[in-house]
Amino acid sequence: MTKIDVDVDVVVIGGGISGLAVAERLLATNHTVQLFEARSRLGGRIQSLPIAGGVAEMGATWFWDNEPRVRSLVDSFGIAVHDQWETGDAVVQTHARVARYGRPWSTNSRRFTNGASQLIDGLANRLPDGTVHLDNPVLGVKPVDGHIEIQLEQRLITARHVVVALPPSLAIANNLIDSADLEPKLFDAASNVAVWMGSIVKAVAIYDEPFWRADGLSGAASSQVGPTHEIHDISGPRPGPGVLFGFGQTTPDKPDLDPQSFINQLIALFGGRAENPTDIIIRDWRQQPWTTPDNWPLSERYDLFGAPILQQPAWDGKLFWCSTETASVAPGHIEGALFAAERAAKAIAEQTM
């Protein structure tokens, strides 16, 4: 068999948690790895913004006790966690009224006390200098003569394997891979699988204290009215600011979420003290070009999460999909992203043993 001279064993596209985790695993098995991230930051759909006395999670927020991969990282990095606040009644907002109920659901979830971005920082710190390249969007990926060509803005590099650690439909919409280079069933699945959080807007309201707790409220609410449809208390475990966040579904023809409309909703749910937050932060993931395709119809095909064809390598074992959407375990969660990374790294290692 002719030996192919390539620049690197594996190119990883995407610096979210799945991309960082697969890079770490591959480096541990003595593969050479280069990771390219289009944004100027790592983390993808994990983003913790510092606020006075805590953090505001603009992306992934929780993990659960049945998610061992997240727990392993938490323990390994010594990350402080705490239980999601669930004490008190919930509020339900319908078109007819606002009513107070005993909490109608229990998440039994955990939160990262100083932000989910600690997972990103921990993984990034394990990677050797020169592995990660920010502000480096990949323009195209193509199989050529038994290896992979990766086109960047300033250069072309070659690799034995490529791991697409992005939502598959984002990769297709951004013309990362030519449809002619994919088997039709794979192209159909990759094109149509929904982007987790791709149509979600998150709004965070920060107050001097979690005043709703004194009223016997949990800070949890559901709403048929909007502009957000589900609200939670994401205050920290220590005395300090009170933080409420709400998220809702957006569509291309729907107006952007207006901060005042969110405040008005919080007043209706939690009373007059909600009128004066110290800050409002809004993250519309629909408008994040490296998360949500801006030239592609938003898909609702969540049934394609973990589809077998998205778990299998293409191009004779050279192209791997690796994002939470492709996980058969906990798709849409941080755990799912880590599972997808574990699967891809194991498959590449087995090929090269």
C-alpha positions in Angstrom: 0.0 0.0 0.0 1.4 3.4 -1.0 2.2 5.6 2.0 0.5 9.0 1.8 2.3 12.0 3.0 -0.1 14.2 4.9 0.2 17.2 7.2 -1.6 15.7 10.1 -3.4 12.5 11.2 -6.7 14.2 12.1 -8.2 17.6 11.5 -11.1 18.5 13.9 -13.5 21.1 12.7 -15.2 22.9 15.6 -14.0 23.9 19.0 -17.1 23.1 21.0 -17.0 20.5 23.7 -17.2 17.6 21.3 -14.3 18.9 19.2 -12.1 19.5 22.2 -12.9 16.1 23.7 -12.2 14.2 20.5 -8.9 16.1 20.1 -7.9 15.3 23.6 -8.7 11.6 23.2 -6.9 11.3 19.8 -3.8 13.0 21.2 -3.8 10.5 24.1 -3.5 7.7 21.5 -0.5 9.4 19.8 -2.3 10.9 16.8 -1.3 14.3 15.5 -4.3 16.6 15.6 -5.1 20.1 14.5 -8.4 21.8 15.5 -9.9 24.7 13.6 -12.6 26.9 15.1 -14.4 29.7 13.2 -15.2 31.8 16.2 -12.8 33.8 18.2 -13.6 31.7 21.3 -14.0 28.1 22.2 -17.1 26.4 23.5 -19.7 26.6 20.7 -23.1 26.3 22.4 -21.5 26.4 25.8 -21.0 30.1 26.9 -20.9 31.3 30.4 -20.8 35.1 30.8 -19.5 36.6 34.0 -21.9 38.8 36.0 -21.5 40.5 39.3 -21.4 37.7 41.9 -21.8 34.8 39.4 -22.3 33.7 35.8 -25.1 33.7 33.3 -25.3 30.6 31.1 -26.2 31.6 27.6 -26.1 28.1 26.3 -26.0 24.6 27.8 -26.8 24.9 31.5 -27.4 21.6 33.2 -26.3 18.0 33.6 -27.9 15.0 35.3 -26.8 12.2 37.6 -27.1 9.6 34.8 -24.5 11.4 32.7 -21.2 9.8 33.7 -19.0 11.5 31.0 -19.9 15.0 32.3 -19.4 13.8 35.9 -16.0 12.4 35.0 -14.9 15.8 33.7 -16.4 17.6 36.7 -14.4 15.4 39.0 -11.2 15.5 37.0 -11.2 19.3 36.8 -12.5 19.8 40.4 -15.4 21.9 39.2 -17.9 23.0 41.8 -21.5 22.0 41.1 -24.8 22.5 42.9 -28.4 21.4 42.6 -30.9 23.3 40.4 -33.1 25.4 42.7 -36.5 23.7 42.9 -37.9 25.0 46.2 -41.3 26.7 45.9 -44.2 26.9 43.6 -44.2 27.3 39.8 -46.2 29.8 37.8 -48.2 28.9 34.7 -49.2 31.6 32.2 -52.0 30.8 29.7 -53.8 33.1 27.4 -56.5 33.4 30.0 -54.6 33.9 33.2 -51.5 33.6 35.3 -51.8 31.0 38.1 -49.6 29.7 40.8 -49.3 26.0 41.2 -47.2 23.5 43.1 -44.2 22.9 41.0 -45.5 20.8 38.1 -42.1 19.3 37.2 -38.8 18.4 38.8 -35.6 18.6 36.8 -33.4 16.9 39.4 -30.5 18.5 37.5 -27.1 19.9 38.5 -25.5 23.2 37.6 -21.9 24.3 37.2 -21.4 26.8 40.0 -18.9 28.9 38.2 -20.1 28.2 34.7 -20.3 25.3 32.2 -17.4 27.1 30.4 -15.1 25.5 33.0 -15.5 22.3 31.1 -14.2 24.0 28.0 -11.3 25.6 29.8 -10.3 22.3 31.4 -10.3 20.5 28.1 -8.5 23.3 26.2 -5.8 23.4 28.8 -5.0 19.8 28.2 -4.2 20.4 24.5 -0.7 21.2 23.5 0.2 24.6 22.3 -0.4 24.9 18.5 -3.3 22.4 18.5 -6.1 24.9 18.5 -6.6 27.6 15.8 -9.3 30.3 16.5 -10.7 32.6 13.9 -10.1 29.8 11.3 -13.2 28.8 9.5 -12.8 25.7 7.3 -14.1 26.5 3.8 -14.3 23.0 2.4 -13.5 19.3 3.0 -12.9 16.8 0.2 -11.6 13.3 -0.2 -8.7 13.1 -2.6 -6.6 10.1 -3.5 -7.0 8.3 -0.2 -6.6 11.3 2.1 -8.6 14.4 3.0 -8.0 18.0 1.8 -9.1 20.7 4.1 -9.4 24.2 2.6 -8.8 27.1 4.9 -8.8 30.8 4.1 -5.1 31.0 3.7 -3.9 27.5 3.0 -4.8 23.9 2.1 -3.8 21.1 4.4 -4.1 17.3 4.2 -5.1 14.8 6.8 -5.8 11.1 7.1 -9.1 11.7 8.9 -11.4 14.6 9.5 -13.9 14.9 12.4 -16.8 17.3 11.8 -17.6 18.4 15.3 -20.4 20.7 14.1 -24.2 20.2 13.7 -24.3 18.2 10.4 -26.9 20.5 8.8 -24.6 23.5 9.6 -21.8 21.8 7.8 -24.0 21.1 4.8 -25.6 24.6 4.7 -22.2 26.3 4.8 -21.0 24.2 1.9 -18.3 22.5 4.0 -18.9 19.3 2.1 -20.2 19.0 -1.5 -23.3 17.0 -1.9 -21.7 15.0 -4.7 -19.1 13.7 -2.2 -21.8 12.1 0.1 -24.0 9.1 -0.4 -27.6 10.4 -1.0 -29.0 8.9 2.3 -26.2 10.4 4.3 -26.6 13.8 2.6 -30.4 13.7 3.3 -29.9 13.0 7.0 -27.0 15.4 7.5 -29.0 18.2 5.7 -32.2 17.7 7.6 -31.2 16.9 11.2 -32.2 19.7 13.5 -29.6 21.9 15.1 -29.9 21.7 18.9 -30.6 25.2 20.2 -30.5 26.5 16.6 -33.9 28.1 16.9 -33.7 29.1 20.6 -33.4 32.5 22.1 -32.3 32.8 25.7 -33.0 35.9 27.8 -31.4 36.4 31.2 -32.6 38.9 33.8 -30.3 39.8 36.7 -31.6 41.2 40.0 -30.0 42.3 43.2 -31.4 39.2 44.9 -33.7 36.3 44.1 -36.8 38.1 45.5 -39.3 35.5 44.2 -37.9 32.9 46.7 -39.2 35.0 49.6 -42.7 34.8 48.0 -42.5 31.0 48.0 -41.8 30.8 44.3 -39.2 28.5 42.7 -38.6 30.9 39.8 -39.9 28.2 37.4 -42.6 29.1 35.0 -44.2 27.9 31.8 -46.0 30.2 29.4 -48.3 29.8 26.4 -48.0 33.5 25.8 -44.3 34.3 25.5 -42.1 35.9 24.5 -40.3 33.1 26.4 -42.0 29.8 27.0 -40.0 28.2 29.9 -38.3 30.1 32.7 -35.9 28.9 35.5 -34.0 30.3 38.4 -30.3 30.1 37.6 -29.1 32.1 40.6 -25.9 30.8 42.2 -25.9 28.7 45.4 -24.4 31.5 47.5 -26.1 34.8 48.6 -25.9 37.2 45.7 -27.7 38.3 42.6 -31.0 36.6 41.5 -31.0 35.4 38.0 -33.9 34.3 35.9 -33.6 32.9 32.4 -36.2 32.2 29.9 -36.0 30.6 26.5 -38.4 30.3 23.6 -38.5 29.2 20.0 -37.8 31.7 17.2 -38.6 31.7 13.5 -37.1 33.7 10.7 -40.3 35.8 10.3 -40.7 36.4 14.1 -39.5 39.7 15.5 -36.4 39.6 17.7 -37.1 39.3 21.4 -37.4 42.7 22.9 -35.9 43.2 26.4 -38.9 45.1 27.6 -41.3 42.4 26.5 -39.3 39.9 28.5 -39.4 42.2 31.6 -43.2 42.6 31.1 -43.6 38.9 31.1 -41.5 38.6 34.3 -43.7 41.2 36.0 -46.8 39.3 35.0 -45.3 36.1 36.4 -43.4 37.2 39.5 -44.8 40.6 40.4 -43.7 44.3 40.4 -40.3 43.6 41.8 -39.4 42.1 38.5 -39.7 45.5 36.9 -36.1 46.7 37.5 -33.4 44.2 36.7 -29.9 45.4 36.9 -29.2 43.9 33.5 -30.8 42.0 30.7 -28.8 39.7 28.4 -30.2 38.1 25.3 -28.6 35.4 23.1 -30.5 34.5 19.9 -28.8 31.4 18.7 -30.6 31.7 15.4 -28.4 34.7 14.7 -25.1 33.0 15.5 -23.8 32.1 12.0 -21.4 29.4 13.3 -24.3 27.7 15.1 -27.4 28.1 12.9 -27.3 28.1 9.1 -28.5 31.6 8.0 -29.2 30.4 4.4 -30.9 27.1 5.3 -34.5 26.4 6.5 -34.6 25.6 10.2 -35.4 21.9 10.6 -37.6 20.3 13.2 -36.2 16.8 12.5 -35.3 15.9 16.0 -36.1 12.3 15.1 -32.8 12.3 13.2 -30.8 12.8 16.4 -28.5 9.8 16.8 -29.5 8.4 13.4 -27.3 5.4 12.7 -26.1 6.8 9.4 -24.7 9.9 11.3 -22.9 7.6 13.7 -21.0 5.8 11.0 -17.9 7.1 9.3 -18.0 8.0 5.6 -15.3 8.2 2.9 -14.0 4.7 3.7 -13.6 5.5 7.4 -12.0 9.0 6.9 -15.0 11.3 7.7 -16.6 11.3 11.1 -19.6 13.2 12.4 -19.1 14.3 16.0 -21.7 16.6 17.6 -24.5 16.2 20.2 -27.0 15.7 17.3 -25.2 12.6 16.2 -25.2 10.9 19.7 -27.3 7.9 20.5 -26.9 8.7 24.2 -28.2 12.0 25.6 -28.5 13.8 22.2 -28.8 17.6 22.7 -27.0 17.4 26.1 -23.4 18.0 26.9 -23.3 14.3 27.7 -24.3 13.6 24.1 -21.5 15.7 22.7 -19.0 13.8 24.9 -20.4 10.5 23.8 -20.1 11.4 20.2 -16.4 12.4 20.8 -15.7 9.1 22.5 -17.3 7.2 19.7 -15.3 9.0 16.9 -12.0 8.9 18.8 -12.4 5.1 19.5 -13.2 4.4 15.8 -10.2 6.3 14.5 -7.9 4.7 17.1 -9.1 1.2 16.2 -8.4 1.9 12.5 -4.8 2.9 13.2 -3.9 0.3 15.8 
